[in-house]
Amino acid sequence: MKYSNRKRVTYPFELKLEAVKLYFETSINRHEIAKILEIGCDKTLLSWIRKYEEFGEDGLKERRGRPRKNIHE
C-alpha cells in the first residue's frame, strides 16, 4: 500500500469564506477561484461550497479534533 508524503493542508476560515463568496457573487468558475486564491484543488472548493450551502458559515469552520471539555460543569 502506498502512502502519500504530503501533509494535510488546512486553510483559514477567512480564505474559505472568501472563496465561497467569490463563487456565489461572481461569474468566476471553481477552477479559476482555486488558482487565484492558491487553493490546491477545485474539489476542495466544491466541498466548501456544499458545506456552506448546508450549514452556512459555521460549515466552513474547522471541526477536526477532540472537543474541549467545559471544566465549569
C-alpha positions in Angstrom: 0.0 0.0 0.0 1.4 3.4 -1.0 1.2 6.3 1.4 1.5 9.9 0.4 4.3 12.0 1.8 2.2 15.2 1.5 1.0 16.8 4.7 -2.7 17.8 5.1 -3.1 21.5 4.2 -5.5 23.5 6.4 -7.0 26.7 5.2 -8.1 29.5 7.4 -11.8 30.2 7.8 -11.5 33.7 6.2 -10.0 32.2 3.0 -12.7 29.6 2.8 -15.4 32.2 3.2 -13.8 34.5 0.6 -13.6 31.6 -1.9 -17.2 30.6 -1.4 -18.4 34.2 -1.7 -16.4 34.7 -4.9 -18.2 31.6 -6.3 -21.7 32.8 -5.5 -21.2 36.5 -6.2 -19.2 36.4 -9.4 -19.2 34.5 -12.7 -15.7 33.1 -11.9 -15.7 29.3 -12.0 -14.3 27.0 -9.3 -11.1 26.2 -11.1 -10.2 29.8 -11.6 -11.1 30.7 -8.0 -8.8 27.9 -6.8 -6.0 29.2 -9.0 -6.5 32.8 -7.9 -6.6 32.0 -4.2 -3.9 29.3 -4.5 -6.2 26.5 -3.2 -4.7 23.1 -4.0 -7.7 21.7 -5.9 -11.1 23.0 -7.1 -12.6 19.9 -5.5 -11.6 21.3 -2.1 -13.6 24.5 -3.0 -16.5 22.3 -4.1 -16.6 20.7 -0.6 -16.6 24.1 1.0 -19.5 25.2 -1.3 -21.5 22.2 -0.3 -20.8 22.7 3.4 -21.7 26.4 3.1 -25.0 25.6 1.3 -25.9 23.1 4.1 -24.6 24.8 7.2 -23.8 28.4 6.3 -20.6 30.0 7.6 -20.4 27.5 10.5 -19.9 24.7 7.9 -16.6 26.3 7.0 -15.2 26.3 10.5 -12.7 23.5 11.4 -14.3 20.7 13.4 -11.4 18.3 13.5 -10.0 17.1 16.8 -11.3 16.4 20.2 -13.9 18.8 21.5 -12.9 20.9 24.6 -14.4 20.0 27.9 -16.1 22.6 29.9 -14.4 22.5 33.3 -17.1 24.5 34.9 -19.8 21.9 34.6 
